[in-house]
Amino acid sequence: MADINSVKETIEKLRQEIERHNRLYYIEAKPEISDYDFDRLLEKLIALEKQHPELVTPDSPSQRVGGTITRIFPAVRHSEPMLSLANTYSPAEVEDFYNRVTKLLALEGVYEQEIVAELKFDGVAVSLLYRDGLLVRGATRGDGFQGDDITANIRTIATVPLRLQGKDRSVSEQAGKTVEVRGEVFMRKDDFERLNESRPEEDRFANPRNATAGTLKLQDSSEVANRRMYFVAYWLKGLGDESTEQAERLELLEKLGFYTGGNYRLCRTLDDIGRFIDQWSEKRWKLPFETDGVVLKLNDVRQWEKLGATAKSPRWAIAYKYPAQQAETVLRDVVFQVGRLGTITPVAELEPVRLAGSTVSRSTLHNFDEIERLAVMLHDRVIIEKSGEVIPKVIRVVRDRRPADARPIDIPGTCPECATPLVKPENEVHWYCPNEQDCPAQIRGRILHFASRDAMDIKTLGKALVDQLVDVGIVRDVSDLYFLQEPQLERLERMGRKSAQNLLRALDESREKSYDRLLYALGIRHVGRATARELAKTYSSLDELMHASEEDLSMVPDIGPAIAKSVHDYFSRSSVAKFLEKLRDAGLKLSVSEKSAPVNRNFEGISVIFTGTLERYGRDRASEMVVERGGRIVGSVSKKTGLIVAGKEPGSKLEKARKLGVRVISEEEFEAML
């Protein structure tokens, strides 16, 4: 057995290397290694920590992968209100704000002031609490006075330090106190698009902010980790010297390991502010994330309290929001796209026009009800807009400029890909192609979904190759992928021997993907990653799932009647059994892998709840150890609860447990039970 000190040293080196690469990737945008190599480092760390659970620390990068299931998000009260900023869309109102602050400060005998201009991230406001340098709580803004405890989800965000950093003495001293950091959680445009591609077409998010808000309240923190969100910090409290100016605080946040965006400026005049706003009006469109304005804050923090606040907003800050970007163009044509579930989506072909930093020639029309609502016709002049949307949309028709050759947009009677008559289910807005088995567009869509990163993660299987495989007829469904031969692939255009071998290797690696990922990869309507996990927990094999009734399915946590019907209908098709048999022959995992033998039976049949902060173990690891010893983790206290483990600063669960007579133990007693 390896010397424990040697293992500890290896683990520490791995942690430092992983965090270094995290910072290079997420904060400095200068990655040195591939995602694959990074994943290998993380897997090596997790494997070592599983062998030596006593070496797991709450700030280990392994604690970012998620896995905690949170049924209830407890309410937490903010130390001071998280007020929203007053918004303005007018440069004149920015000038009014500047003059008002100047006059108010003059009454205090202050005749010069500086304003910090920061980009306004279009995300979700959260508060982070650090104690002794360690992250102990993450909470939503809520109503400004009280928010929800979402710590398990916050811990998965790579730009949230699990331990405050800092090499110089002053920062280290400050990191040893109770520190609160506020900022915005957001999603990059490319991650948002990837997320939407992985979801059923009817359940896609409208914009990154909506996706972020929905993600932060997911019950499964591993799903949160999978969606790759960012945190940008802009507020800091808990310093030894609370008079530190805002610009210095932003610099200090960076030293503590936070991402601040970096694009802020200290403005000494109104003209400086105007130049910053104008500069980012166009530059912002080149950023990889959504930003909808500029936040202006008085730099002298000592004056914040003196200026005070209204019932809703501070008087020392204001948010200037850029007006929605619009452009006028001509609707040349409408094409109809067919999704992997057969959904027909109308897409506007536009006369190219410059909008929000790029040339736009296409825009979604969503569905035929939207076409009717807009009363848009071919050749119409239309206004398109990009405001908080990744994809521009048509917002209205310029009616008084309708050309003489304008004509209605007809709903196609048949599928544009396979000519099958379209259908429109009752109470739905979309039309569908019902030819699931033979429609080339649906086949291509299902294969791309199956191969996507969140599903079977088949690297090198991109759209161009999928198009070829389907067009030449050697792949009719995803099961055919696993029976491809090297000579077949080498005959394809731009597909040499090495490329063929790389694809076959990626397919071989995908055989090891878990049962729940396969279940998601099947592309069943309404079944996303979280739903697939819940189904896999209840039905340990696809054989069991195939024979589940609609009523049984609706009893699975977080699965309602619509999902239950969709899953039941999918497995009721005669073709599915044959298809699954091919997947079985290909060596894919159609059931949950055999569970490892329990460490011991010390928690056999006991339902356990944790409350407060555990010092020795992360909450996720503590929960794992209970399950490994035959116990189960529950989210809320009831008379049936077997045990509650109380750490530092326990919440309301402790009081409720005592009232109900539930046994309460300390972390030391919990360790002894392990």
Sequence and secondary structure as in RCSB ss.txt:
>XXXX:A:sequence
MADINSVKETIEKLRQEIERHNRLYYIEAKPEISDYDFDRLLEKLIALEKQHPELVTPDSPSQRVGGTITRIFPA
VRHSEPMLSLANTYSPAEVEDFYNRVTKLLALEGVYEQEIVAELKFDGVAVSLLYRDGLLVRGATRGDGFQGDDI
TANIRTIATVPLRLQGKDRSVSEQAGKTVEVRGEVFMRKDDFERLNESRPEEDRFANPRNATAGTLKLQDSSEVA
NRRMYFVAYWLKGLGDESTEQAERLELLEKLGFYTGGNYRLCRTLDDIGRFIDQWSEKRWKLPFETDGVVLKLND
VRQWEKLGATAKSPRWAIAYKYPAQQAETVLRDVVFQVGRLGTITPVAELEPVRLAGSTVSRSTLHNFDEIERLA
VMLHDRVIIEKSGEVIPKVIRVVRDRRPADARPIDIPGTCPECATPLVKPENEVHWYCPNEQDCPAQIRGRILHF
ASRDAMDIKTLGKALVDQLVDVGIVRDVSDLYFLQEPQLERLERMGRKSAQNLLRALDESREKSYDRLLYALGIR
HVGRATARELAKTYSSLDELMHASEEDLSMVPDIGPAIAKSVHDYFSRSSVAKFLEKLRDAGLKLSVSEKSAPVN
RNFEGISVIFTGTLERYGRDRASEMVVERGGRIVGSVSKKTGLIVAGKEPGSKLEKARKLGVRVISEEEFEAML
>XXXX:A:secstr
   HHHHHHHHHHHHHHHHHHHIIIIIS    S HHHHHHHHHHHHHHHHH GGG  TTSGGGGS   B S   E
EE SS      EE  HHHHHHHHHHHHHHHHHTT     EEEEEEE SEEEEEEEETTEEEEEEE TTSSEEEB 
HHHHTT TTS SB    SHHHHHHHTS EEEEEEEE  HHHHHHHHHTS GGG  SSHHHHHHHHHT SBHHHHH
HT  EEEEEEEE  S TT  HHHHHHHHHHTT    S EEEE SHHHHHHHHHHHHHHGGGSSS EEEEEEEES 
GGGHHHH B SSSBTTEEEEE   EEEEEEEEEEEEEE TT BEEEEEEEEEEEETTEEEEEEE  SHHHHHHHT
  BT EEEEEESS SS EEEEE GGG  TT B     SB TTT  B B  TT S  B   TTT HHHHHHHHHHH
HSTTTT  TT  HHHHHHHHHTTS SSGGGGGG  HHHHHTSTT  HHHHHHHHHHHHHHTTS HHHHHHHT  T
T  HHHHHHHHHH SBHHHHHT  HHHHTTSTT  HHHHHHHHHHHHSHHHHHHHHHHHHTT   B       S 
STTTT EEEEESB SSS HHHHHHHHHHTT EE SS  TT  EEEE BS  HHHHHHHHHT  EEEHHHHHHH 
